[in-house]
Each structure stands twice: as C-alpha cells, then as structure tokens.
Amino acid sequence: MSALGGIAPWRRRTGITLFALGTVLPALIPLIYMAGIDGWLAATLTALFSFGLPEVLWFLAAIFIGRDGVKHLWRHVRVRWHILLRRVRGKRR
C-alpha cells in the first residue's frame, strides 16, 4: 500500500490538487499581463503568484495529505524529474 493509500480519498485529491496548483501558479503570470490588468493590481497579482500563494498552497497540501503523503509526493516528483533529465540529456548526445 502506498503512503497516500491510508488517507481519505477526498483529502488525497485535495492535497494533490493544491500541490499541483502551487507548482503551476507562477507559470500563469504572463496571463495577468495578457489580460490587460492595470498597474498596482497586476504587480500585486504577480507578487502573489510568484512568492506568496504557491507556498501557502503547498503548506495546505501538506496539511491535507500528512507527513507520509508529502514524502511520497516529493519522491514521486524527484523520480519524474530524474526521468525527464535523462531523456533531455539523451537527446543532446
């Protein structure tokens, strides 16, 4: 049984969704400027999307999935990252 198998399904889904949203949020910053949002609001949203909100979402995800779930999730992310790096390095040669 995986580390995430011991928690309620709704907590697991919510935690993984918050983690993914926190990871993707900084990539959405260009949409703020493409939407034509003006001045201080665009600056505030950019700061929130890059510094404040991802960390808060990751913290909430950790609360939802627990310590073992966080370890499992980061292990999964690291494995996928290493696979991606191997593929990229293999294409360069």
Backbone torsions as a table, in degrees:
resi	resn	phi	psi	omega
1	MET	NA	136.8	-179.2
2	SER	-76.1	167.1	-179.6
3	ALA	-65.1	-28.3	-179.9
4	LEU	-84.9	-8.4	-177.4
5	GLY	-73.3	-18.3	-175.6
6	GLY	-88.4	-0.6	-179.5
7	ILE	-111.3	163.8	-178.6
8	ALA	-61.7	141.1	-177.8
9	PRO	-57.0	-37.8	-179.1
10	TRP	-67.4	-33.7	177.3
11	ARG	-69.5	-40.4	179.2
12	ARG	-63.2	-48.4	-179.9
13	ARG	-62.7	-43.3	179.6
14	THR	-63.5	-44.7	-179.9
15	GLY	-63.2	-44.6	179.8
16	ILE	-67.2	-37.6	177.4
17	THR	-64.1	-44.2	178.2
18	LEU	-64.0	-40.0	178.0
19	PHE	-62.2	-47.2	-179.1
20	ALA	-64.7	-41.5	179.1
21	LEU	-62.9	-41.9	177.4
22	GLY	-64.4	-30.5	179.1
23	THR	-75.7	-37.4	-175.3
24	VAL	-86.0	-23.7	-172.9
25	LEU	-52.3	-44.6	178.6
26	PRO	-61.8	-27.4	178.6
27	ALA	-71.5	-14.4	-179.7
28	LEU	-87.8	-1.7	-178.6
29	ILE	-57.3	-41.5	178.5
30	PRO	-58.7	-27.1	178.5
31	LEU	-64.7	-28.8	177.9
32	ILE	-61.4	-44.3	-177.6
33	TYR	-79.1	-30.4	176.6
34	MET	-70.2	-26.8	178.8
35	ALA	-76.8	-11.2	177.8
36	GLY	78.2	25.2	177.5
37	ILE	-69.4	138.4	-169.5
38	ASP	-93.6	147.7	165.0
39	GLY	41.0	-119.3	-171.9
40	TRP	-63.8	-31.4	179.5
41	LEU	-67.2	-42.2	177.3
42	ALA	-63.9	-41.2	178.7
43	ALA	-65.3	-41.3	179.2
44	THR	-65.4	-45.8	178.8
45	LEU	-63.5	-38.6	177.5
46	THR	-62.3	-44.9	178.6
47	ALA	-62.9	-43.3	179.2
48	LEU	-64.4	-42.8	-178.6
49	PHE	-68.4	-26.4	-176.0
50	SER	-100.3	-30.6	-174.6
51	PHE	-117.3	-44.9	-170.6
52	GLY	-89.9	-51.7	-171.7
53	LEU	-67.0	-43.3	179.5
54	PRO	-58.1	-41.8	-179.7
55	GLU	-65.8	-40.5	178.1
56	VAL	-64.1	-42.7	179.4
57	LEU	-65.5	-39.6	177.6
58	TRP	-65.4	-38.6	177.8
59	PHE	-62.9	-45.4	178.1
60	LEU	-63.8	-38.4	177.4
61	ALA	-62.3	-41.2	179.0
62	ALA	-63.7	-37.0	177.6
63	ILE	-64.8	-41.8	-177.6
64	PHE	-69.2	-42.2	-173.5
65	ILE	-97.8	-9.4	175.5
66	GLY	79.7	174.9	-175.3
67	ARG	-62.9	-48.8	-179.2
68	ASP	-64.5	-37.1	177.8
69	GLY	-65.2	-39.2	178.0
70	VAL	-64.7	-44.2	178.0
71	LYS	-60.0	-44.7	179.6
72	HIS	-62.5	-44.5	-178.1
73	LEU	-64.0	-45.6	179.6
74	TRP	-66.8	-35.8	176.2
75	ARG	-62.2	-43.0	178.2
76	HIS	-62.4	-43.5	179.6
77	VAL	-63.7	-44.1	179.8
78	ARG	-63.1	-41.7	179.0
79	VAL	-62.6	-46.2	179.5
80	ARG	-63.1	-38.6	179.3
81	TRP	-63.7	-43.7	179.7
82	HIS	-66.0	-37.5	176.5
83	ILE	-63.2	-44.5	178.8
84	LEU	-62.1	-43.5	178.7
85	LEU	-62.7	-40.8	178.4
86	ARG	-61.8	-40.7	178.9
87	ARG	-65.8	-42.4	-179.8
88	VAL	-66.0	-44.8	179.0
89	ARG	-64.0	-35.1	179.1
90	GLY	-67.5	-32.5	179.5
91	LYS	-74.5	-25.7	-179.5
92	ARG	-73.1	-29.2	-174.7
93	ARG	-80.2	NA	NA
